[in-house]
Each structure stands twice: as C-alpha cells, then as structure tokens.
C-alpha cells in the first residue's frame, strides 16, 4: 500500500525549528528567510503558526522569534526518554561508585538547569534532588558551565534577562562577576559551585560533548556536603568526571 504523502508545509515547520535551534539565537523574519532561503511570505506564515502553537515566542521588542518553553520541555523529555537513557544512567551510576558522592546529568532550559538524571550516594545525608528538578543558572556549577560555553549572542541575551537572586553569601550577584567566571570556565574546562546555591553544599561540573568532540550536549557533576568533601577534594575528582563525560558524549555518536 502506498504511504500517504506528507504535505511539504508540515515538514517545513520542523525544518524551520531546526534552523532556529542550529542558529542558537532568536531570529528576525529577515534572518529566518536568509537562513532558510524560502520565500518571505512562507517563512512568515510558518513563524506565525509556530508562535500560535506555543513552539516559538516573540521577544518583548516584537521582532525576534525565540524557542518557547513548550519546545524546550519537549527536548528535555526526548533526551530523558531516549533509547540511550539506560546507558547514560549506568555511566552515572558507575561515576557515583568511583567518586563516592552524588552525581548529576543536566541540561540548560532557559535560565535554569534541569536535572535529566541524578544518582544519590550511599550516605544517609542526601539532598534528594530528583530528575526534573530545576535550579538557577547563575549559582549552579552546571548552569555556569553551560552558560560559559553558549554562543556569545545567546549568552548575552540570557544575561540581559537574568535576575541575580542571592541564595547564599557566595552567590554571584552581578553580571560582571558571572562573565568573569564564564571566562575562567572556558579556560579551565570545568565549573564550581562553592556553596553558591545552598550553604554547605559544593559541586564541580564538566562538559559533555558530542562524538565530534565540539558540540556541547549537557553537563555532568559531582555534588556533596562540604563536611564530607571540600571543594579542593571535589576538584580531585576531575579526571573521573572528564572520563565519564567522554563516555556519555559517545552516546550521541
């Protein structure tokens, strides 16, 4: 039996979403037309349809179209429920055994970090942060790491809208301080949370890159109470974190 043909406009909706994801920044109508090489009326119609469906959102100035929370949630759910999730969970479980503390597998979602997976240590004192938990980007190790490695235009757009809420005495509360931290992170290839979100809790995160070794996918981190693991001791876990990140990255081959 011959399969029904899929209407070209339906496919172009997905192709246009791919373009916005690939560009990694909000686009104007003119920029979307240039990136797609399609007729302006067609692109405009597709953008309106995607905005009406909640997949895109127009920025406050009204000219640029950005990925909307609905699309970001779909991406998170797809990643968390992928056929590779079991493999990634096993890698994270082995990392917890190797470092002896709780570990996270995270991704960026707007101005927050979402936990795609987390495995607690065997110690009775635990944070009990489950998959799906969201934490602020400016005071978490994974958040700062993912922010640092964003394209500069995307990072600046996020920083423009960021509220620097103070959670502890060590929370970074200015754009200048966070930008300086991002420069250090890009240089050293890791990020830390030195009791910046929760008093008494430290964290170290490293990037998970795709099989090409360049595209940043997610972050993997170790987290523990400072009474069990100082920040200096957490930094000693970097070789194991990077090894786990390399293994996780190969699941995107």
C-alpha positions as CSV (number, residue, x, y, z in Angstrom):
1,X,0.0,0.0,0.0
2,X,1.3,3.4,-0.9
3,X,2.0,5.6,2.0
4,X,0.2,9.0,2.1
5,X,2.4,11.9,1.1
6,X,3.3,14.3,3.9
7,X,2.4,17.9,3.0
8,X,5.5,20.0,2.4
9,X,4.3,22.8,4.7
10,X,4.2,20.3,7.6
11,X,7.8,19.3,7.0
12,X,8.9,22.9,6.7
13,X,7.5,23.6,10.2
14,X,10.1,21.1,11.6
15,X,12.8,22.3,9.2
16,X,12.3,25.9,10.4
17,X,12.5,24.8,14.1
18,X,15.8,23.0,13.2
19,X,17.1,26.3,11.7
20,X,16.3,28.2,14.9
21,X,17.9,25.5,17.1
22,X,21.0,25.5,14.8
23,X,21.4,29.3,14.9
24,X,21.3,29.2,18.7
25,X,19.8,32.7,18.9
26,X,16.4,34.4,18.3
27,X,15.9,35.3,14.7
28,X,14.0,38.1,12.9
29,X,11.8,37.3,9.9
30,X,14.5,38.6,7.6
31,X,17.2,36.4,9.3
32,X,14.9,33.3,9.1
33,X,14.3,34.0,5.4
34,X,18.1,34.3,4.8
35,X,18.8,31.1,6.8
36,X,16.1,29.0,5.1
37,X,16.3,30.6,1.6
38,X,12.5,30.2,1.4
39,X,10.0,32.9,0.2
40,X,9.4,35.6,2.8
41,X,5.6,35.0,2.9
42,X,6.1,31.3,3.5
43,X,8.5,31.8,6.4
44,X,6.3,34.5,7.9
45,X,3.3,32.1,7.8
46,X,5.3,29.3,9.4
47,X,6.6,31.6,12.2
48,X,3.1,32.7,13.0
49,X,1.9,29.1,13.1
50,X,4.7,28.0,15.4
51,X,4.1,31.0,17.7
52,X,0.4,30.2,17.8
53,X,1.2,26.6,18.7
54,X,3.4,27.7,21.6
55,X,6.6,26.4,20.0
56,X,8.1,29.8,19.4
57,X,7.8,33.0,21.4
58,X,8.4,36.6,20.2
59,X,10.8,38.6,22.2
60,X,9.5,41.8,24.0
61,X,10.6,44.1,21.2
62,X,8.4,42.0,18.8
63,X,10.9,41.4,16.0
64,X,12.7,38.3,17.0
65,X,11.4,34.7,17.4
66,X,12.9,32.5,20.1
67,X,12.4,28.9,21.2
68,X,9.5,28.7,23.6
69,X,9.2,26.7,26.8
70,X,7.0,24.2,25.2
71,X,9.7,23.2,22.7
72,X,12.4,23.2,25.4
73,X,10.3,20.8,27.5
74,X,9.8,18.5,24.5
75,X,13.6,18.5,24.0
76,X,14.1,17.7,27.7
77,X,11.6,14.9,27.6
78,X,13.0,13.5,24.4
79,X,16.5,13.4,25.9
80,X,15.4,11.9,29.2
81,X,13.4,9.2,27.5
82,X,15.8,8.4,24.7
83,X,16.9,4.8,24.0
84,X,20.3,5.9,25.3
85,X,19.0,6.8,28.7
86,X,19.7,3.4,30.2
87,X,23.3,3.6,29.0
88,X,23.7,7.1,30.4
89,X,22.2,6.1,33.8
90,X,24.7,3.2,34.0
91,X,27.6,5.6,33.3
92,X,26.3,7.9,36.0
93,X,25.9,5.1,38.5
94,X,29.5,3.9,37.9
95,X,30.7,7.5,38.4
96,X,28.9,7.7,41.8
97,X,30.7,4.4,42.8
98,X,34.1,5.9,41.6
99,X,33.8,9.3,43.3
100,X,31.7,8.2,46.3
101,X,29.3,11.1,46.1
102,X,26.0,12.1,44.4
103,X,26.3,12.9,40.7
104,X,24.0,14.8,38.2
105,X,23.4,14.7,34.5
106,X,22.0,18.1,33.5
107,X,21.0,20.4,30.6
108,X,20.1,24.0,30.2
109,X,16.4,25.0,30.0
110,X,16.0,28.8,29.5
111,X,17.5,30.5,32.6
112,X,17.5,27.2,34.6
113,X,19.3,23.9,34.7
114,X,17.2,20.8,34.6
115,X,18.3,17.5,36.1
116,X,17.9,14.8,33.4
117,X,19.2,12.2,35.8
118,X,20.7,12.0,39.3
119,X,22.0,9.2,41.5
120,X,22.5,9.8,45.2
121,X,25.4,8.5,47.2
122,X,25.0,5.8,49.8
123,X,25.4,8.3,52.7
124,X,22.3,8.9,54.9
125,X,22.7,12.7,54.5
126,X,21.3,13.4,51.0
127,X,19.7,16.3,49.1
128,X,17.1,14.1,47.4
129,X,17.1,16.1,44.1
130,X,15.2,14.1,41.6
131,X,15.3,14.1,37.8
132,X,13.2,17.0,36.6
133,X,14.5,19.3,39.4
134,X,15.3,22.8,38.2
135,X,18.0,25.1,39.7
136,X,19.1,28.7,38.7
137,X,21.8,29.0,36.1
138,X,23.9,31.7,37.8
139,X,24.6,29.9,41.1
140,X,25.0,26.2,40.0
141,X,28.1,24.6,38.6
142,X,26.3,23.0,35.7
143,X,24.5,26.3,34.9
144,X,27.6,28.4,34.8
145,X,29.4,25.8,32.7
146,X,26.6,25.6,30.1
147,X,26.3,29.4,30.1
148,X,30.0,29.8,29.6
149,X,30.0,27.6,26.5
150,X,27.0,29.2,24.8
151,X,27.5,31.2,21.7
152,X,28.2,34.8,22.8
153,X,25.0,36.2,21.3
154,X,22.8,33.6,23.1
155,X,24.7,34.1,26.4
156,X,24.3,37.9,26.2
157,X,20.6,37.6,25.5
158,X,20.2,35.3,28.6
159,X,22.3,37.6,30.8
160,X,20.2,40.6,29.7
161,X,17.1,38.9,31.2
162,X,18.7,37.2,34.2
163,X,17.7,38.0,37.7
164,X,20.7,37.6,40.0
165,X,18.9,36.3,43.1
166,X,21.2,35.9,46.1
167,X,20.9,32.5,47.8
168,X,24.0,32.5,50.0
169,X,26.9,34.8,50.9
170,X,28.9,33.4,48.0
171,X,26.3,33.7,45.2
172,X,27.5,35.7,42.2
173,X,25.0,38.7,42.1
174,X,26.4,40.8,39.2
175,X,26.8,40.3,35.5
176,X,30.4,41.4,35.7
177,X,31.2,38.7,38.2
178,X,29.4,36.0,36.3
179,X,31.0,37.0,33.0
180,X,34.5,36.8,34.6
181,X,33.6,33.3,36.0
182,X,32.5,32.3,32.5
183,X,35.9,33.3,31.1
184,X,37.6,31.2,33.7
185,X,35.3,28.2,33.0
186,X,36.1,28.3,29.3
187,X,39.8,28.4,30.1
188,X,39.8,25.6,32.7
189,X,37.0,23.4,31.2
190,X,35.2,23.0,34.5
191,X,32.8,25.0,36.8
192,X,32.3,25.0,40.5
193,X,29.5,25.8,42.9
194,X,31.3,27.0,46.1
195,X,28.2,27.0,48.4
196,X,26.6,29.5,46.0
197,X,23.1,27.9,45.9
198,X,22.9,26.0,49.2
199,X,25.0,26.7,52.2
200,X,27.3,23.8,53.0
201,X,27.0,22.2,49.5
202,X,29.7,22.2,46.9
203,X,29.7,21.0,43.3
204,X,32.1,20.5,40.3
205,X,30.8,20.2,36.7
206,X,32.4,19.3,33.4
207,X,31.0,19.5,29.8
208,X,29.6,16.5,28.0
209,X,30.4,17.0,24.3
210,X,29.1,15.1,21.3
211,X,31.0,12.4,19.5
212,X,32.6,15.2,17.3
213,X,34.3,16.5,20.5
214,X,33.0,20.0,19.9
215,X,29.2,20.3,20.2
216,X,28.2,20.8,23.9
217,X,25.4,18.5,24.9
218,X,25.0,18.5,28.6
219,X,27.0,18.6,31.9
220,X,27.9,16.0,34.4
221,X,28.7,17.0,38.0
222,X,29.6,15.7,41.4
223,X,27.9,17.3,44.5
224,X,28.4,16.8,48.2
225,X,28.1,18.5,51.6
226,X,31.3,20.3,52.4
227,X,31.6,18.4,55.7
228,X,32.2,15.3,53.6
229,X,34.0,16.7,50.6
230,X,35.7,20.1,50.4
231,X,35.9,22.0,47.1
232,X,39.6,21.1,46.9
233,X,38.7,17.4,47.3
234,X,35.9,17.7,44.7
235,X,38.4,19.1,42.2
236,X,40.5,16.0,42.7
237,X,37.6,14.1,41.1
238,X,38.0,16.0,37.8
239,X,39.8,13.2,35.9
240,X,37.0,10.7,36.7
241,X,34.4,13.4,35.8
242,X,36.0,14.0,32.4
243,X,36.3,10.3,31.7
244,X,32.6,9.9,32.5
245,X,31.8,12.9,30.3
246,X,33.7,11.4,27.4
247,X,31.8,8.1,27.8
248,X,28.5,10.0,27.9
249,X,29.4,12.0,24.9
250,X,29.9,8.9,22.8
251,X,26.2,8.0,23.3
252,X,25.5,10.8,20.8
253,X,27.6,9.1,18.1
